[in-house]
């Protein structure tokens, strides 16, 4: 596997604290510039006290970000759910899409028979279905939530890279 192959990594972790939208907005602001230089895209979802994130990009760069995530004290129990080579990105237009709306998650959990959101317990099928649903979720579904907190939304896209 070459360092430049397009890779996709999914991980789950447990949040060490409860994060308000403003705190997440601060994280988003501080991370705004970390992913584009590394050509990394993806999505982040925080629900039920758990982070679920997908990172896409060159293998070396995805690994670099993931190694920083492993050291971040804002979460514990970081678990690699899946790491694979892919032909195309799901989140090509997003340095990091932040999904705040849990409606799509609740729908998928009901369809797959999962009682509550705990990404540590999701199988590969459900992980990939979640990511595909997040990629097709329109910006307007998240816009109302993020417009309440202007610091989160500066440009067309929400960004989240390193937890730092």
Secondary structure by P-SEA (a helix, b strand, c coil): cccccbbbbbbbbbbcccccaaaaaaaaaaaccccccccccbbbbbcccbbbbcccccaaaaaaaaaaaaaccccccccccbbbbbcccccccccbbbbccaaaaaaaaaaacccccccccccaaaaaaaaaaaaacccccaaaaaaacccccccccccccccc
